[in-house]
Each structure stands twice: as C-alpha cells, then as structure tokens.
Amino acid sequence: MMLWVLEAARAAGTADDLVCAWDEAHDQWSPQGATLRWLRTLQGPATAEVAGVLRRFPRSARHYRDLTGETSVGLTIRAAIHHVTSNQP
C-alpha cells in the first residue's frame, strides 16, 4: 500500500505527510528504497515542500541520512535531513 501512496505523491509532484508518517511507524526497506530514489529526483519547489515534511517526521528523515552527502539532492532536502538527524544516533 505504501508504494501506491508514494506513486500517487510522485504523480502529483507533491509530498504527503502520510509518506513520512507511515515510514516512521513501519520502517520497511522496500518503500524506503523507493522513497530514497524519489527524493533524489525532486527539484524546484517540491524540494521545499518535502523538506518541511522531513522536518516534521525526524524518525523518517533519519532513514535518508546518506542523502546529506549527495550534492545532486536538493539543498533544502539535505539541510532538513541534516538538521533533524544531527543529534540522533
């Protein structure tokens, strides 16, 4: 089901709090891999929207910590992930 929600968010070009809320609660690898690939594709205003969602769901953001070192990922996304994960183990 989560992959369907992710696909809907991709098609709409927006992020939904549901993606990160679900990720925090269930911590499953297949959807996280799909979300990781999706995060790498975002550009423009979508990066600011997703960054806001990641800030609201820090336990989800930690799953994408490796993106902070990828300069091809939107700066606002990398900054949001770094901000919420800098004090997490």
Buried (B, 14 or more C-beta within 10 A) or exposed (E): EBEEBBEEBBEEEEBBEBBBBBBBEEEEEEBBEBBBEBBBEBEEEBBEBBBEBBBBBBBBBBBBBEBBEEEEBBEBBBBBBBBBBEEEE
